[in-house]
Amino acid sequence: MTTKTIVDCATGEVNVVDMTQEEIAQMEAAQATWTAEQEAQKAAKIAKAEARASAEAKLAALGLTPEEIAEL
């Protein structure tokens, strides 16, 4: 079973208790949301890099040098 640790800062008492089904479901939903956000960020970075490479290739095809492209 999944557990959680509860710490009473005033007394220093530490208790480890089982999580309820509702808490487990909430934790799993949060993990799924985090994973989806991470995948979306990764996809956005890849898309941006691909767009940049495409733009640089088009500028090079027009005859610009790598130095000129870098200055844009």
PDB file of N, CA, C, O and CB in Angstrom:
ATOM      1  N   MET A   1       0.844  -1.177   0.000  1.00  0.00           N
ATOM      2  CA  MET A   1       0.000   0.000   0.000  1.00  0.00           C
ATOM      3  C   MET A   1       0.888   1.238   0.000  1.00  0.00           C
ATOM      4  O   MET A   1       2.004   1.218   0.521  1.00  0.00           O
ATOM      5  CB  MET A   1      -0.960  -0.001   1.219  1.00  0.00           C
ATOM      6  N   THR A   2       0.394   2.281  -0.572  1.00  0.00           N
ATOM      7  CA  THR A   2       1.116   3.537  -0.635  1.00  0.00           C
ATOM      8  C   THR A   2       0.954   4.275   0.691  1.00  0.00           C
ATOM      9  O   THR A   2      -0.130   4.318   1.273  1.00  0.00           O
ATOM     10  CB  THR A   2       0.616   4.404  -1.817  1.00  0.00           C
ATOM     11  N   THR A   3       2.057   4.850   1.149  1.00  0.00           N
ATOM     12  CA  THR A   3       2.024   5.540   2.439  1.00  0.00           C
ATOM     13  C   THR A   3       2.423   7.002   2.276  1.00  0.00           C
ATOM     14  O   THR A   3       2.967   7.411   1.251  1.00  0.00           O
ATOM     15  CB  THR A   3       2.955   4.845   3.449  1.00  0.00           C
ATOM     16  N   LYS A   4       2.135   7.771   3.318  1.00  0.00           N
ATOM     17  CA  LYS A   4       2.569   9.162   3.379  1.00  0.00           C
ATOM     18  C   LYS A   4       3.147   9.397   4.762  1.00  0.00           C
ATOM     19  O   LYS A   4       2.764   8.734   5.726  1.00  0.00           O
ATOM     20  CB  LYS A   4       1.392  10.154   3.076  1.00  0.00           C
ATOM     21  N   THR A   5       4.062  10.334   4.854  1.00  0.00           N
ATOM     22  CA  THR A   5       4.699  10.665   6.115  1.00  0.00           C
ATOM     23  C   THR A   5       4.146  12.003   6.599  1.00  0.00           C
ATOM     24  O   THR A   5       4.122  12.986   5.858  1.00  0.00           O
ATOM     25  CB  THR A   5       6.250  10.715   5.966  1.00  0.00           C
ATOM     26  N   ILE A   6       3.708  12.022   7.840  1.00  0.00           N
ATOM     27  CA  ILE A   6       3.184  13.239   8.451  1.00  0.00           C
ATOM     28  C   ILE A   6       4.131  13.633   9.574  1.00  0.00           C
ATOM     29  O   ILE A   6       4.389  12.847  10.486  1.00  0.00           O
ATOM     30  CB  ILE A   6       1.718  13.037   8.984  1.00  0.00           C
ATOM     31  N   VAL A   7       4.650  14.859   9.503  1.00  0.00           N
ATOM     32  CA  VAL A   7       5.591  15.349  10.499  1.00  0.00           C
ATOM     33  C   VAL A   7       4.948  16.511  11.246  1.00  0.00           C
ATOM     34  O   VAL A   7       4.507  17.482  10.631  1.00  0.00           O
ATOM     35  CB  VAL A   7       6.934  15.783   9.841  1.00  0.00           C
ATOM     36  N   ASP A   8       4.895  16.411  12.568  1.00  0.00           N
ATOM     37  CA  ASP A   8       4.407  17.498  13.412  1.00  0.00           C
ATOM     38  C   ASP A   8       5.626  18.342  13.771  1.00  0.00           C
ATOM     39  O   ASP A   8       6.455  17.942  14.588  1.00  0.00           O
ATOM     40  CB  ASP A   8       3.660  16.957  14.708  1.00  0.00           C
ATOM     41  N   CYS A   9       5.720  19.507  13.153  1.00  0.00           N
ATOM     42  CA  CYS A   9       6.898  20.367  13.352  1.00  0.00           C
ATOM     43  C   CYS A   9       7.030  20.860  14.788  1.00  0.00           C
ATOM     44  O   CYS A   9       8.141  21.122  15.248  1.00  0.00           O
ATOM     45  CB  CYS A   9       6.835  21.558  12.416  1.00  0.00           C
ATOM     46  N   ALA A  10       5.934  20.989  15.490  1.00  0.00           N
ATOM     47  CA  ALA A  10       5.975  21.486  16.861  1.00  0.00           C
ATOM     48  C   ALA A  10       6.585  20.457  17.797  1.00  0.00           C
ATOM     49  O   ALA A  10       7.357  20.804  18.691  1.00  0.00           O
ATOM     50  CB  ALA A  10       4.577  21.859  17.336  1.00  0.00           C
ATOM     51  N   THR A  11       6.237  19.182  17.591  1.00  0.00           N
ATOM     52  CA  THR A  11       6.719  18.147  18.501  1.00  0.00           C
ATOM     53  C   THR A  11       7.838  17.298  17.912  1.00  0.00           C
ATOM     54  O   THR A  11       8.552  16.610  18.641  1.00  0.00           O
ATOM     55  CB  THR A  11       5.582  17.260  18.900  1.00  0.00           C
ATOM     56  N   GLY A  12       7.988  17.351  16.579  1.00  0.00           N
ATOM     57  CA  GLY A  12       8.990  16.514  15.928  1.00  0.00           C
ATOM     58  C   GLY A  12       8.499  15.088  15.715  1.00  0.00           C
ATOM     59  O   GLY A  12       9.253  14.234  15.248  1.00  0.00           O
ATOM     60  N   GLU A  13       7.245  14.827  16.053  1.00  0.00           N
ATOM     61  CA  GLU A  13       6.681  13.485  15.911  1.00  0.00           C
ATOM     62  C   GLU A  13       6.476  13.163  14.427  1.00  0.00           C
ATOM     63  O   GLU A  13       5.961  13.984  13.668  1.00  0.00           O
ATOM     64  CB  GLU A  13       5.336  13.368  16.687  1.00  0.00           C
ATOM     65  N   VAL A  14       6.884  11.963  14.029  1.00  0.00           N
ATOM     66  CA  VAL A  14       6.762  11.518  12.647  1.00  0.00           C
ATOM     67  C   VAL A  14       5.852  10.301  12.608  1.00  0.00           C
ATOM     68  O   VAL A  14       6.060   9.331  13.336  1.00  0.00           O
ATOM     69  CB  VAL A  14       8.154  11.194  12.034  1.00  0.00           C
ATOM     70  N   ASN A  15       4.836  10.363  11.745  1.00  0.00           N
ATOM     71  CA  ASN A  15       3.913   9.248  11.581  1.00  0.00           C
ATOM     72  C   ASN A  15       3.871   8.849  10.111  1.00  0.00           C
ATOM     73  O   ASN A  15       3.795   9.711   9.235  1.00  0.00           O
ATOM     74  CB  ASN A  15       2.495   9.617  12.095  1.00  0.00           C
ATOM     75  N   VAL A  16       3.920   7.560   9.837  1.00  0.00           N
ATOM     76  CA  VAL A  16       3.761   7.038   8.490  1.00  0.00           C
ATOM     77  C   VAL A  16       2.414   6.328   8.450  1.00  0.00           C
ATOM     78  O   VAL A  16       2.172   5.384   9.201  1.00  0.00           O
ATOM     79  CB  VAL A  16       4.944   6.071   8.090  1.00  0.00           C
ATOM     80  N   VAL A  17       1.536   6.803   7.554  1.00  0.00           N
ATOM     81  CA  VAL A  17       0.192   6.245   7.463  1.00  0.00           C
ATOM     82  C   VAL A  17      -0.118   5.860   6.024  1.00  0.00           C
ATOM     83  O   VAL A  17       0.473   6.393   5.085  1.00  0.00           O
ATOM     84  CB  VAL A  17      -0.852   7.246   7.990  1.00  0.00           C
ATOM     85  N   ASP A  18      -1.057   4.923   5.863  1.00  0.00           N
ATOM     86  CA  ASP A  18      -1.495   4.526   4.536  1.00  0.00           C
ATOM     87  C   ASP A  18      -2.319   5.643   3.912  1.00  0.00           C
ATOM     88  O   ASP A  18      -3.073   6.335   4.596  1.00  0.00           O
ATOM     89  CB  ASP A  18      -2.307   3.217   4.596  1.00  0.00           C
ATOM     90  N   MET A  19      -2.164   5.808   2.610  1.00  0.00           N
ATOM     91  CA  MET A  19      -2.951   6.799   1.885  1.00  0.00           C
ATOM     92  C   MET A  19      -4.319   6.206   1.565  1.00  0.00           C
ATOM     93  O   MET A  19      -4.452   4.997   1.381  1.00  0.00           O
ATOM     94  CB  MET A  19      -2.224   7.252   0.583  1.00  0.00           C
ATOM     95  N   THR A  20      -5.328   7.063   1.502  1.00  0.00           N
ATOM     96  CA  THR A  20      -6.656   6.608   1.115  1.00  0.00           C
ATOM     97  C   THR A  20      -6.704   6.433  -0.402  1.00  0.00           C
ATOM     98  O   THR A  20      -5.821   6.910  -1.114  1.00  0.00           O
ATOM     99  CB  THR A  20      -7.746   7.608   1.593  1.00  0.00           C
ATOM    100  N   GLN A  21      -7.715   5.763  -0.883  1.00  0.00           N
ATOM    101  CA  GLN A  21      -7.874   5.582  -2.331  1.00  0.00           C
ATOM    102  C   GLN A  21      -8.021   6.935  -3.029  1.00  0.00           C
ATOM    103  O   GLN A  21      -7.537   7.117  -4.146  1.00  0.00           O
ATOM    104  CB  GLN A  21      -9.100   4.687  -2.636  1.00  0.00           C
ATOM    105  N   GLU A  22      -8.683   7.872  -2.375  1.00  0.00           N
ATOM    106  CA  GLU A  22      -8.851   9.209  -2.945  1.00  0.00           C
ATOM    107  C   GLU A  22      -7.499   9.914  -3.068  1.00  0.00           C
ATOM    108  O   GLU A  22      -7.219  10.552  -4.082  1.00  0.00           O
ATOM    109  CB  GLU A  22      -9.815  10.049  -2.079  1.00  0.00           C
ATOM    110  N   GLU A  23      -6.670   9.797  -2.040  1.00  0.00           N
ATOM    111  CA  GLU A  23      -5.336  10.419  -2.077  1.00  0.00           C
ATOM    112  C   GLU A  23      -4.466   9.773  -3.151  1.00  0.00           C
ATOM    113  O   GLU A  23      -3.717  10.457  -3.849  1.00  0.00           O
ATOM    114  CB  GLU A  23      -4.645  10.305  -0.701  1.00  0.00           C
ATOM    115  N   ILE A  24      -4.571   8.459  -3.275  1.00  0.00           N
ATOM    116  CA  ILE A  24      -3.800   7.756  -4.307  1.00  0.00           C
ATOM    117  C   ILE A  24      -4.242   8.212  -5.691  1.00  0.00           C
ATOM    118  O   ILE A  24      -3.404   8.470  -6.555  1.00  0.00           O
ATOM    119  CB  ILE A  24      -3.964   6.222  -4.169  1.00  0.00           C
ATOM    120  N   ALA A  25      -5.551   8.313  -5.907  1.00  0.00           N
ATOM    121  CA  ALA A  25      -6.068   8.766  -7.202  1.00  0.00           C
ATOM    122  C   ALA A  25      -5.607  10.185  -7.506  1.00  0.00           C
ATOM    123  O   ALA A  25      -5.245  10.499  -8.640  1.00  0.00           O
ATOM    124  CB  ALA A  25      -7.602   8.695  -7.224  1.00  0.00           C
ATOM    125  N   GLN A  26      -5.621  11.041  -6.486  1.00  0.00           N
ATOM    126  CA  GLN A  26      -5.185  12.424  -6.667  1.00  0.00           C
ATOM    127  C   GLN A  26      -3.693  12.473  -7.016  1.00  0.00           C
ATOM    128  O   GLN A  26      -3.285  13.248  -7.882  1.00  0.00           O
ATOM    129  CB  GLN A  26      -5.467  13.251  -5.390  1.00  0.00           C
ATOM    130  N   MET A  27      -2.892  11.662  -6.355  1.00  0.00           N
ATOM    131  CA  MET A  27      -1.459  11.613  -6.622  1.00  0.00           C
ATOM    132  C   MET A  27      -1.191  11.123  -8.047  1.00  0.00           C
ATOM    133  O   MET A  27      -0.352  11.681  -8.754  1.00  0.00           O
ATOM    134  CB  MET A  27      -0.754  10.702  -5.601  1.00  0.00           C
ATOM    135  N   GLU A  28      -1.906  10.082  -8.458  1.00  0.00           N
ATOM    136  CA  GLU A  28      -1.722   9.546  -9.803  1.00  0.00           C
ATOM    137  C   GLU A  28      -2.152  10.555 -10.862  1.00  0.00           C
ATOM    138  O   GLU A  28      -1.515  10.660 -11.910  1.00  0.00           O
ATOM    139  CB  GLU A  28      -2.507   8.246  -9.969  1.00  0.00           C
ATOM    140  N   ALA A  29      -3.223  11.296 -10.600  1.00  0.00           N
ATOM    141  CA  ALA A  29      -3.671  12.327 -11.540  1.00  0.00           C
ATOM    142  C   ALA A  29      -2.625  13.431 -11.655  1.00  0.00           C
ATOM    143  O   ALA A  29      -2.345  13.920 -12.750  1.00  0.00           O
ATOM    144  CB  ALA A  29      -5.026  12.919 -11.095  1.00  0.00           C
ATOM    145  N   ALA A  30      -2.055  13.818 -10.531  1.00  0.00           N
ATOM    146  CA  ALA A  30      -1.015  14.855 -10.536  1.00  0.00           C
ATOM    147  C   ALA A  30       0.218  14.379 -11.306  1.00  0.00           C
ATOM    148  O   ALA A  30       0.826  15.147 -12.051  1.00  0.00           O
ATOM    149  CB  ALA A  30      -0.623  15.239  -9.087  1.00  0.00           C
ATOM    150  N   GLN A  31       0.578  13.120 -11.124  1.00  0.00           N
ATOM    151  CA  GLN A  31       1.724  12.571 -11.851  1.00  0.00           C
ATOM    152  C   GLN A  31       1.450  12.539 -13.355  1.00  0.00           C
ATOM    153  O   GLN A  31       2.334  12.851 -14.153  1.00  0.00           O
ATOM    154  CB  GLN A  31       2.055  11.156 -11.342  1.00  0.00           C
ATOM    155  N   ALA A  32       0.230  12.164 -13.742  1.00  0.00           N
ATOM    156  CA  ALA A  32      -0.137  12.118 -15.157  1.00  0.00           C
ATOM    157  C   ALA A  32      -0.111  13.520 -15.764  1.00  0.00           C
ATOM    158  O   ALA A  32       0.347  13.703 -16.892  1.00  0.00           O
ATOM    159  CB  ALA A  32      -1.531  11.485 -15.334  1.00  0.00           C
ATOM    160  N   THR A  33      -0.596  14.495 -15.024  1.00  0.00           N
ATOM    161  CA  THR A  33      -0.582  15.880 -15.499  1.00  0.00           C
ATOM    162  C   THR A  33       0.850  16.361 -15.673  1.00  0.00           C
ATOM    163  O   THR A  33       1.180  16.981 -16.683  1.00  0.00           O
ATOM    164  CB  THR A  33      -1.341  16.803 -14.523  1.00  0.00           C
ATOM    165  N   TRP A  34       1.693  16.080 -14.704  1.00  0.00           N
ATOM    166  CA  TRP A  34       3.097  16.496 -14.778  1.00  0.00           C
ATOM    167  C   TRP A  34       3.780  15.860 -15.984  1.00  0.00           C
ATOM    168  O   TRP A  34       4.506  16.530 -16.719  1.00  0.00           O
ATOM    169  CB  TRP A  34       3.846  16.119 -13.482  1.00  0.00           C
ATOM    170  N   THR A  35       3.545  14.570 -16.181  1.00  0.00           N
ATOM    171  CA  THR A  35       4.152  13.866 -17.313  1.00  0.00           C
ATOM    172  C   THR A  35       3.690  14.477 -18.629  1.00  0.00           C
ATOM    173  O   THR A  35       4.501  14.683 -19.532  1.00  0.00           O
ATOM    174  CB  THR A  35       3.804  12.366 -17.270  1.00  0.00           C
ATOM    175  N   ALA A  36       2.403  14.767 -18.751  1.00  0.00           N
ATOM    176  CA  ALA A  36       1.880  15.363 -19.974  1.00  0.00           C
ATOM    177  C   ALA A  36       2.492  16.737 -20.222  1.00  0.00           C
ATOM    178  O   ALA A  36       2.818  17.078 -21.359  1.00  0.00           O
ATOM    179  CB  ALA A  36       0.359  15.471 -19.903  1.00  0.00           C
ATOM    180  N   GLU A  37       2.649  17.520 -19.167  1.00  0.00           N
ATOM    181  CA  GLU A  37       3.262  18.843 -19.303  1.00  0.00           C
ATOM    182  C   GLU A  37       4.714  18.733 -19.750  1.00  0.00           C
ATOM    183  O   GLU A  37       5.168  19.509 -20.591  1.00  0.00           O
ATOM    184  CB  GLU A  37       3.179  19.609 -17.981  1.00  0.00           C
ATOM    185  N   GLN A  38       5.436  17.778 -19.194  1.00  0.00           N
ATOM    186  CA  GLN A  38       6.832  17.580 -19.579  1.00  0.00           C
ATOM    187  C   GLN A  38       6.942  17.173 -21.045  1.00  0.00           C
ATOM    188  O   GLN A  38       7.808  17.668 -21.766  1.00  0.00           O
ATOM    189  CB  GLN A  38       7.489  16.519 -18.686  1.00  0.00           C
ATOM    190  N   GLU A  39       6.070  16.277 -21.484  1.00  0.00           N
ATOM    191  CA  GLU A  39       6.076  15.842 -22.879  1.00  0.00           C
ATOM    192  C   GLU A  39       5.719  16.993 -23.811  1.00  0.00           C
ATOM    193  O   GLU A  39       6.297  17.115 -24.891  1.00  0.00           O
ATOM    194  CB  GLU A  39       5.100  14.680 -23.080  1.00  0.00           C
ATOM    195  N   ALA A  40       4.770  17.843 -23.406  1.00  0.00           N
ATOM    196  CA  ALA A  40       4.387  18.999 -24.217  1.00  0.00           C
ATOM    197  C   ALA A  40       5.546  19.988 -24.334  1.00  0.00           C
ATOM    198  O   ALA A  40       5.791  20.534 -25.410  1.00  0.00           O
ATOM    199  CB  ALA A  40       3.154  19.694 -23.613  1.00  0.00           C
ATOM    200  N   GLN A  41       6.255  20.218 -23.233  1.00  0.00           N
ATOM    201  CA  GLN A  41       7.407  21.119 -23.269  1.00  0.00           C
ATOM    202  C   GLN A  41       8.505  20.560 -24.170  1.00  0.00           C
ATOM    203  O   GLN A  41       9.136  21.302 -24.922  1.00  0.00           O
ATOM    204  CB  GLN A  41       7.953  21.351 -21.851  1.00  0.00           C
ATOM    205  N   LYS A  42       8.725  19.268 -24.092  1.00  0.00           N
ATOM    206  CA  LYS A  42       9.746  18.632 -24.929  1.00  0.00           C
ATOM    207  C   LYS A  42       9.363  18.749 -26.399  1.00  0.00           C
ATOM    208  O   LYS A  42      10.209  19.058 -27.237  1.00  0.00           O
ATOM    209  CB  LYS A  42       9.931  17.147 -24.538  1.00  0.00           C
ATOM    210  N   ALA A  43       8.097  18.505 -26.716  1.00  0.00           N
ATOM    211  CA  ALA A  43       7.625  18.618 -28.095  1.00  0.00           C
ATOM    212  C   ALA A  43       7.758  20.050 -28.604  1.00  0.00           C
ATOM    213  O   ALA A  43       8.116  20.267 -29.761  1.00  0.00           O
ATOM    214  CB  ALA A  43       6.168  18.155 -28.201  1.00  0.00           C
ATOM    215  N   ALA A  44       7.473  21.020 -27.750  1.00  0.00           N
ATOM    216  CA  ALA A  44       7.594  22.427 -28.138  1.00  0.00           C
ATOM    217  C   ALA A  44       9.047  22.795 -28.429  1.00  0.00           C
ATOM    218  O   ALA A  44       9.326  23.529 -29.378  1.00  0.00           O
ATOM    219  CB  ALA A  44       7.033  23.334 -27.036  1.00  0.00           C
ATOM    220  N   LYS A  45       9.968  22.287 -27.616  1.00  0.00           N
ATOM    221  CA  LYS A  45      11.395  22.556 -27.848  1.00  0.00           C
ATOM    222  C   LYS A  45      11.853  21.941 -29.161  1.00  0.00           C
ATOM    223  O   LYS A  45      12.607  22.557 -29.914  1.00  0.00           O
ATOM    224  CB  LYS A  45      12.246  22.010 -26.686  1.00  0.00           C
ATOM    225  N   ILE A  46      11.395  20.727 -29.432  1.00  0.00           N
ATOM    226  CA  ILE A  46      11.770  20.051 -30.675  1.00  0.00           C
ATOM    227  C   ILE A  46      11.210  20.818 -31.869  1.00  0.00           C
ATOM    228  O   ILE A  46      11.916  21.028 -32.854  1.00  0.00           O
ATOM    229  CB  ILE A  46      11.261  18.586 -30.683  1.00  0.00           C
ATOM    230  N   ALA A  47       9.947  21.236 -31.791  1.00  0.00           N
ATOM    231  CA  ALA A  47       9.320  21.982 -32.883  1.00  0.00           C
ATOM    232  C   ALA A  47      10.053  23.294 -33.134  1.00  0.00           C
ATOM    233  O   ALA A  47      10.252  23.689 -34.283  1.00  0.00           O
ATOM    234  CB  ALA A  47       7.842  22.255 -32.569  1.00  0.00           C
ATOM    235  N   LYS A  48      10.456  23.969 -32.054  1.00  0.00           N
ATOM    236  CA  LYS A  48      11.179  25.232 -32.200  1.00  0.00           C
ATOM    237  C   LYS A  48      12.534  25.007 -32.880  1.00  0.00           C
ATOM    238  O   LYS A  48      12.932  25.773 -33.757  1.00  0.00           O
ATOM    239  CB  LYS A  48      11.377  25.899 -30.824  1.00  0.00           C
ATOM    240  N   ALA A  49      13.228  23.960 -32.471  1.00  0.00           N
ATOM    241  CA  ALA A  49      14.536  23.656 -33.065  1.00  0.00           C
ATOM    242  C   ALA A  49      14.388  23.299 -34.541  1.00  0.00           C
ATOM    243  O   ALA A  49      15.202  23.707 -35.370  1.00  0.00           O
ATOM    244  CB  ALA A  49      15.220  22.499 -32.307  1.00  0.00           C
ATOM    245  N   GLU A  50      13.343  22.536 -34.865  1.00  0.00           N
ATOM    246  CA  GLU A  50      13.114  22.169 -36.266  1.00  0.00           C
ATOM    247  C   GLU A  50      12.766  23.391 -37.104  1.00  0.00           C
ATOM    248  O   GLU A  50      13.229  23.514 -38.238  1.00  0.00           O
ATOM    249  CB  GLU A  50      11.994  21.128 -36.370  1.00  0.00           C
ATOM    250  N   ALA A  51      11.959  24.294 -36.561  1.00  0.00           N
ATOM    251  CA  ALA A  51      11.593  25.516 -37.277  1.00  0.00           C
ATOM    252  C   ALA A  51      12.824  26.387 -37.510  1.00  0.00           C
ATOM    253  O   ALA A  51      12.987  26.977 -38.578  1.00  0.00           O
ATOM    254  CB  ALA A  51      10.521  26.302 -36.496  1.00  0.00           C
ATOM    255  N   ARG A  52      13.679  26.459 -36.509  1.00  0.00           N
ATOM    256  CA  ARG A  52      14.905  27.256 -36.648  1.00  0.00           C
ATOM    257  C   ARG A  52      15.811  26.665 -37.720  1.00  0.00           C
ATOM    258  O   ARG A  52      16.354  27.397 -38.548  1.00  0.00           O
ATOM    259  CB  ARG A  52      15.657  27.337 -35.305  1.00  0.00           C
ATOM    260  N   ALA A  53      15.979  25.340 -37.710  1.00  0.00           N
ATOM    261  CA  ALA A  53      16.818  24.685 -38.704  1.00  0.00           C
ATOM    262  C   ALA A  53      16.249  24.894 -40.109  1.00  0.00           C
ATOM    263  O   ALA A  53      16.999  25.122 -41.058  1.00  0.00           O
ATOM    264  CB  ALA A  53      16.946  23.182 -38.394  1.00  0.00           C
ATOM    265  N   SER A  54      14.934  24.817 -40.236  1.00  0.00           N
ATOM    266  CA  SER A  54      14.294  25.036 -41.532  1.00  0.00           C
ATOM    267  C   SER A  54      14.523  26.468 -42.014  1.00  0.00           C
ATOM    268  O   SER A  54      14.837  26.694 -43.182  1.00  0.00           O
ATOM    269  CB  SER A  54      12.787  24.739 -41.445  1.00  0.00           C
ATOM    270  N   ALA A  55      14.365  27.421 -41.116  1.00  0.00           N
ATOM    271  CA  ALA A  55      14.572  28.828 -41.479  1.00  0.00           C
ATOM    272  C   ALA A  55      16.015  29.077 -41.894  1.00  0.00           C
ATOM    273  O   ALA A  55      16.275  29.776 -42.873  1.00  0.00           O
ATOM    274  CB  ALA A  55      14.197  29.748 -40.309  1.00  0.00           C
ATOM    275  N   GLU A  56      16.951  28.502 -41.144  1.00  0.00           N
ATOM    276  CA  GLU A  56      18.365  28.678 -41.483  1.00  0.00           C
ATOM    277  C   GLU A  56      18.690  28.044 -42.829  1.00  0.00           C
ATOM    278  O   GLU A  56      19.479  28.596 -43.596  1.00  0.00           O
ATOM    279  CB  GLU A  56      19.256  28.075 -40.391  1.00  0.00           C
ATOM    280  N   ALA A  57      18.098  26.904 -43.123  1.00  0.00           N
ATOM    281  CA  ALA A  57      18.334  26.247 -44.410  1.00  0.00           C
ATOM    282  C   ALA A  57      17.785  27.097 -45.555  1.00  0.00           C
ATOM    283  O   ALA A  57      18.415  27.208 -46.607  1.00  0.00           O
ATOM    284  CB  ALA A  57      17.690  24.845 -44.429  1.00  0.00           C
ATOM    285  N   LYS A  58      16.619  27.692 -45.350  1.00  0.00           N
ATOM    286  CA  LYS A  58      16.032  28.548 -46.385  1.00  0.00           C
ATOM    287  C   LYS A  58      16.884  29.787 -46.615  1.00  0.00           C
ATOM    288  O   LYS A  58      17.080  30.205 -47.756  1.00  0.00           O
ATOM    289  CB  LYS A  58      14.606  28.956 -45.999  1.00  0.00           C
ATOM    290  N   LEU A  59      17.387  30.375 -45.538  1.00  0.00           N
ATOM    291  CA  LEU A  59      18.257  31.549 -45.679  1.00  0.00           C
ATOM    292  C   LEU A  59      19.557  31.179 -46.379  1.00  0.00           C
ATOM    293  O   LEU A  59      20.068  31.950 -47.191  1.00  0.00           O
ATOM    294  CB  LEU A  59      18.557  32.168 -44.303  1.00  0.00           C
ATOM    295  N   ALA A  60      20.096  30.001 -46.068  1.00  0.00           N
ATOM    296  CA  ALA A  60      21.322  29.549 -46.728  1.00  0.00           C
ATOM    297  C   ALA A  60      21.059  29.320 -48.213  1.00  0.00           C
ATOM    298  O   ALA A  60      21.920  29.602 -49.047  1.00  0.00           O
ATOM    299  CB  ALA A  60      21.858  28.252 -46.067  1.00  0.00           C
ATOM    300  N   ALA A  61      19.879  28.812 -48.545  1.00  0.00           N
ATOM    301  CA  ALA A  61      19.525  28.583 -49.953  1.00  0.00           C
ATOM    302  C   ALA A  61      19.424  29.907 -50.715  1.00  0.00           C
ATOM    303  O   ALA A  61      19.615  29.938 -51.930  1.00  0.00           O
ATOM    304  CB  ALA A  61      18.191  27.812 -50.055  1.00  0.00           C
ATOM    305  N   LEU A  62      19.130  30.983 -50.016  1.00  0.00           N
ATOM    306  CA  LEU A  62      19.082  32.309 -50.643  1.00  0.00           C
ATOM    307  C   LEU A  62      20.468  32.914 -50.817  1.00  0.00           C
ATOM    308  O   LEU A  62      20.619  33.971 -51.430  1.00  0.00           O
ATOM    309  CB  LEU A  62      18.219  33.245 -49.817  1.00  0.00           C
ATOM    310  N   GLY A  63      21.485  32.236 -50.272  1.00  0.00           N
ATOM    311  CA  GLY A  63      22.848  32.697 -50.464  1.00  0.00           C
ATOM    312  C   GLY A  63      23.467  33.374 -49.263  1.00  0.00           C
ATOM    313  O   GLY A  63      24.583  33.886 -49.366  1.00  0.00           O
ATOM    314  N   LEU A  64      22.780  33.399 -48.115  1.00  0.00           N
ATOM    315  CA  LEU A  64      23.363  34.003 -46.936  1.00  0.00           C
ATOM    316  C   LEU A  64      24.423  33.092 -46.334  1.00  0.00           C
ATOM    317  O   LEU A  64      24.302  31.868 -46.371  1.00  0.00           O
ATOM    318  CB  LEU A  64      22.284  34.316 -45.909  1.00  0.00           C
ATOM    319  N   THR A  65      25.440  33.693 -45.790  1.00  0.00           N
ATOM    320  CA  THR A  65      26.491  32.916 -45.146  1.00  0.00           C
ATOM    321  C   THR A  65      26.047  32.576 -43.721  1.00  0.00           C
ATOM    322  O   THR A  65      25.143  33.216 -43.185  1.00  0.00           O
ATOM    323  CB  THR A  65      27.846  33.697 -45.141  1.00  0.00           C
ATOM    324  N   PRO A  66      26.685  31.561 -43.101  1.00  0.00           N
ATOM    325  CA  PRO A  66      26.345  31.252 -41.711  1.00  0.00           C
ATOM    326  C   PRO A  66      26.509  32.438 -40.770  1.00  0.00           C
ATOM    327  O   PRO A  66      25.748  32.579 -39.813  1.00  0.00           O
ATOM    328  CB  PRO A  66      27.194  30.115 -41.224  1.00  0.00           C
ATOM    329  N   GLU A  67      27.488  33.287 -41.032  1.00  0.00           N
ATOM    330  CA  GLU A  67      27.700  34.474 -40.198  1.00  0.00           C
ATOM    331  C   GLU A  67      26.544  35.452 -40.351  1.00  0.00           C
ATOM    332  O   GLU A  67      26.085  36.040 -39.372  1.00  0.00           O
ATOM    333  CB  GLU A  67      29.026  35.162 -40.560  1.00  0.00           C
ATOM    334  N   GLU A  68      26.076  35.624 -41.588  1.00  0.00           N
ATOM    335  CA  GLU A  68      24.949  36.532 -41.831  1.00  0.00           C
ATOM    336  C   GLU A  68      23.669  35.987 -41.169  1.00  0.00           C
ATOM    337  O   GLU A  68      22.886  36.736 -40.585  1.00  0.00           O
ATOM    338  CB  GLU A  68      24.728  36.725 -43.362  1.00  0.00           C
ATOM    339  N   ILE A  69      23.487  34.695 -41.275  1.00  0.00           N
ATOM    340  CA  ILE A  69      22.322  34.063 -40.660  1.00  0.00           C
ATOM    341  C   ILE A  69      22.362  34.236 -39.146  1.00  0.00           C
ATOM    342  O   ILE A  69      21.339  34.505 -38.516  1.00  0.00           O
ATOM    343  CB  ILE A  69      22.258  32.568 -41.027  1.00  0.00           C
ATOM    344  N   ALA A  70      23.542  34.082 -38.573  1.00  0.00           N
ATOM    345  CA  ALA A  70      23.700  34.207 -37.117  1.00  0.00           C
ATOM    346  C   ALA A  70      23.392  35.633 -36.654  1.00  0.00           C
ATOM    347  O   ALA A  70      22.927  35.832 -35.532  1.00  0.00           O
ATOM    348  CB  ALA A  70      25.133  33.813 -36.694  1.00  0.00           C
ATOM    349  N   GLU A  71      23.643  36.608 -37.499  1.00  0.00           N
ATOM    350  CA  GLU A  71      23.394  38.000 -37.137  1.00  0.00           C
ATOM    351  C   GLU A  71      21.916  38.348 -37.164  1.00  0.00           C
ATOM    352  O   GLU A  71      21.506  39.363 -36.602  1.00  0.00           O
ATOM    353  CB  GLU A  71      24.148  38.918 -38.066  1.00  0.00           C
ATOM    354  N   LEU A  72      21.120  37.522 -37.806  1.00  0.00           N
ATOM    355  CA  LEU A  72      19.665  37.797 -37.842  1.00  0.00           C
ATOM    356  C   LEU A  72      19.101  37.407 -36.563  1.00  0.00           C
ATOM    357  O   LEU A  72      17.895  37.542 -36.353  1.00  0.00           O
ATOM    358  CB  LEU A  72      18.947  37.067 -38.975  1.00  0.00           C
TER     359      LEU A  72
END
